[in-house]
Amino acid sequence: MIRGAWASLSTMSIDSAHQRIIVSPVIKYILFALSPLFAFDAFSAQTNVWQPSPGHAQLPIWPGTVPDAHPVSGPEYMTTNKNLIAGKPWVAVENVLHPTMTVYSPKGTNVGVAVIVFPGGGYDILAIDLEGTEICEWLTSRGITGVLLKYRVPTPKVGRYHESLQALQDAQRTLSLVRSRAAEWHIDPHKIGVIGFSAGGHLVAATSTQFDKRSYPPVDAADQVTCRPDFAVALYPGHLSPWYPDDPKSWTDTKQLGINPNIVVTGNTPPTFLLQAQNDPVDDVRNSMAYSLALRNAKVPAELHLYAEGGHAFGLRRTKSAITEWPHLVETWLRTIGMIPD
């Protein structure tokens, strides 16, 4: 959702080649405060570590040392932003060295579907409630098992598109773990999908296109199980297409709608739902457009929903923008592709 994308904002006016500069977290928050939809104060730091709600437990996803471990500046902690999104603050988790998954099972009807949730945060932080727990609560209300992945952040951001190897490793591992324990959690192993926001949306695309090459050496029997998602939902994704000036040609020129070369779409890429606002000030709408075009060219079933307004980082919190009604669209789409019953 938030931090890694700040770098895009901070360099748009100075770097036509899309090179990034390093800016401090304070500057990043000042920049994002200029967004027409949100205005953020500095985070109020807390020393406590995030924990899921009672009745849920974080499960470590790695049995021992995590692959490609990268040091962080201090212990894991969470911060609460006191400015509001749809009338509520939101919580960020920082300095995650030990990734976990938290399973949210439906309390009533269980339709046998699971969705792994990738919060956003630019591979710097995790918007753990706005794009994490609140998504899981919506899923369980629909009879779907939600699995919240607390993946490693911050991590090195590699290449032109600022991608995260460690986040991909955590995501692939979680997909295999959930599928290997599907019977235990009353899940159909052929109905396991992913949903992600901003950087988490990029992680959706990465897991959807790189499942045939695991990004870490297998560590146990779970890694013998496929890490391919059966369906994918990406909301206001980033890291998929380069920035271009907002001129008429940029909407039709296929070169200017180029896709990240590490996101190689094939006919085996899972059905995908995409949603983004055209006035998104953090991750340009061409991210969704470019990925949608690549999916279309590979004949992968895909839905692309673009809205004139809506901004960035709204999760499923209702605002005055029509884009925040997206959960109904996703539910209809899941019925269309045969994942949930009519």
N, C-alpha and C positions, 0 to 999 in steps of 0.2 A: 504493500500500500504506500509506504511513506518514504523512508529515508533515502534508499538508493536512487529513487527517482528524483530526489532533490538535485542531484548532480546534473541531470538533464536540464532542469530549469535554470541552474546556475550557469550553464555554458551555452545556452541557445543563442545568445546575442553576440558571442565572441568567437565561436568555433564552427565554421561551416563544414569542417571535416568530421565533426562529431567527436572530437577528442574530449576527454573529461579532465576536470581539475579536482583537486581535493579541497573540500570546504569543511569547515567545522560544523558540528551538530547545531550550534546556535545559529549560524548563518543559514543552514538548511531550513530551520524552522521559520526564520524571518522571511525567507523566500516563499515558503509555502503559505505563509500568512497573507500573501498577496493574492492568493486564489480568490476568485469571485464567490466561491461557495463557502469556504471555511476560513476562519481566522484562529490561529493557535497561539496560545501563550507557551512559555517554556514549560517543560514537564516538571511536575513536583516529584522529586526523587523519593523513593521509598527503599528501605533496606530489605524488605521481605521478598521472598521468592514466590512466584505464582504457583498456586495450587488449584486444581479443579474443584468444582462444587462437591459437597458431601455425596458419597455414593459412587464416586468415580476415582480411579487411581491412574496415575501416570505409569506406564510400562516402558522400561528402557528398550530401545530397538536393537542395540548392539550388545552381544553377550560379553564382550571384553573391550579392548581398546578400539576406539572409533577410527575408521580409515582416514588418512590424510588430515590428521588432527591439526588444528591451527590455533595458536594462543589468542586469548582475548585480554582485554585491559583489566579485568577484575572478575569477581564472582558474579554469578547470575543474579539478576534482580528485576523488579518490575517498577514501572513508573506510571502514574496516572495523569492524564491530561485533563485539566479542569475546564477547558473550553468544551463546547458541546457539539455533538453531531446528533441531529434530530432530538435535541433536548437532553442528551446524556453524555457524560465524559467517556473516554475510552482508555484502555490499558495497553501498554507496550511491555513486552518482555525483551530483555537485553542480555548479552553475554551468555548465550546458550552454548555450553561445551558438550553437554550430555543430552542428546535428543531423546524425546519420549513420544509415545502415542497414548492417547486417552480415548477409551471406547465409550460412546454414548449409545446405549441400546434403547430401542423403543419400549415404553412402559406398557403399551397396549398391543394393538395389531402390529405384527412384524411382516413386511412384504418381502423379506429376504434380500433386500438390496443394501449395499454399504457404499458410503461415499467418504473418501479420505479428504480432509480439509487442509488446504495450504494457506495460512494467513499471509498477507502481504507485509511489506516493510523494507523493500528494496535490498534484501539480503543484508540489512544492517540491524533491524529489529523485527519483532513480530507483533502485529495488531491482534493480540490474543483473544480479545472479546469481540470487538467489532467485526472481525473477519475469521473468527475461530469458534468460540463457545456459542455465540449467538446463532451461527450457522448450524452447528450441531443440534441445538435446541429446535430449530425449525425442521431439520431433517427428521428427528425423532418424532415430532408431532405428526409427521406424514408416514410413520411406520418404517422409516429408513434408519439404519444404523449409521451414526456419524463417528468418524475416527479423526480426532484432532492431532495433527502432527506438529509437535514443537521441534522444528528443525534447527540446525546450528546457524547462529548469527552472532556477530558479524563474521563474514568469511571473505577471503580474497575474491575479488570480482575480476574475472578473466576476460581479456580481449575487448574488441570494439563494443560488444553487447553486454559487457559487465555481468557475465554469467557466474554461477556458483556451483563448483563441483561438489562441495560438501552437501549442499541442499539437495542436489540430485541424488547423491548416494543415499541420503536419509529417506527420500521419497521412494526410490526404487525398493529399498529394504522394507519399508512399511507396506508397500503394495504386496510384496511376497509374504510378509508376515501375516497380514490380514487374510490373504487367500489360503495360506497354510492352516489357519485357525478358523476357517469359515464354518465348519460343522459345529465347533464349540460355541460360536457366536450366532448361530442360526442364520447364516448368510449363504446365498447361492454363490459359489465361486466364480460363476460366469456373469455376475451382476455386481461387480465392484468398480466404482468409478472414482473420479477425482474432481474437486472443485477448488479453484484458487483465484486470488485477487491480486492485481498489480504484479509484483514479483512472483507471487504465488500463481498468477495466471501464466507467467512464463514457465514456471515449474510444471504446470499442467501440460503445456505444449512439449516440454522436454521429456516428460515421462511418456507422453503419447507417441513420441517419435524415436526414442532411444532405448526402448525396452529390449531390443534384440542384442544390445551390447551393454552388459552390466558395468557400471562405472567403478566397481570395486571387486576385489577377489572374493569369491564365495566364502562364507564363514561357517555355514552349517546347512542342514537339510532344507531349511526354509528358502535358501537361495537357489534351490533347484526348481522352485515353483516360479512360474512366469510373473514378471512385474509389469505386464501390459495392462493398463486400465481398459475396462470394457466400454466406458463412455467418459466424456470429459466436458467440464464447464469452466470457461475462463471469463472472468469479469475484469474489465479495464486492465488488460494485461500490458506488461512492458517487456523490454529486452527482445522484441521480436522483429522490429523494423527500424531502420535508421530515421532520424529526424530530417525533415525537408521543409523548406519555406512553404507557407500556406498560400500557394498560388494555384490557379485552376488546373495547370498541367499535372500537379502532384496527385490529383485524384484519378487521373487516367493513364499516366505514364507508368508502364509496368516496371521500369527500372526504379522509379521513385516509390513504387510499392513493393520493393524487393524484400524478401524474407531473410531473416537471420540464417546464414548458410549452415549452422549447426542444427537447425530445425528442418530435417529432411522428411517431408510428408510422403508417405507411400499409401498404397491401397489398403494396408493393414493398420493404418492410423485409426483409432476409434472414432465413432461419431462424436461430433463436437458442437457445443453451444457457445456462442460468443456474444458479449454485450459490452457496449462502451458508449460514452457520450462524446459528441463532436466538440464540445468545449472543455474536454478533459485537459487541465493545465499541467498535468504531471506526466502521464503516458499518452502520447499522441494517438488519436483514433486510428491512424494508419497501422498501428500494431495489430489491431483486430482485422482491419481490411486486408492486410498482407497475408495474415495467416488464413483467413477465409478464402482468399484467392488460391493459395497453395492447396488447401483442402479440396476446393472445387476442381482444380486441375488434376488432382489425384483421384477424383470421383469418390471422395469420402463424404458421407452424409453430414451436412453441417447447416446450422442456422446462425445467421448474423443479424443482431438487433442493434441498430444505431439510433441514438436519440440526439436531438439538437442540443439539449441541455441536461445537466446532471452532475457535471464536474467529476471528481475523483474521490475515492475512499468513503463510500457511503454504506458499504456492507449491505445488510437487508433492512436497515433503519429507514422508515418511511419519512420522506421529505415532501415538499410541494412538487418535486419533479416526478414526472410519470415513470422515469426509468427505475425508480425504487419499487415499482410493482413487479419487478423481474421474477420473484419467486413463482408467481402464477405461470409465467411463460416457461420456466424450467420444468415445472410439474407437468404442464401440457406436453412439452417435448419428451419428457421421460415416458409418458404414456405412448406417444407416437412411436418411439423406438422400441417399445415393448419391455421396458425395464420395470414399470409399475403398472398395476391393473387399472382398468378404467373405473 
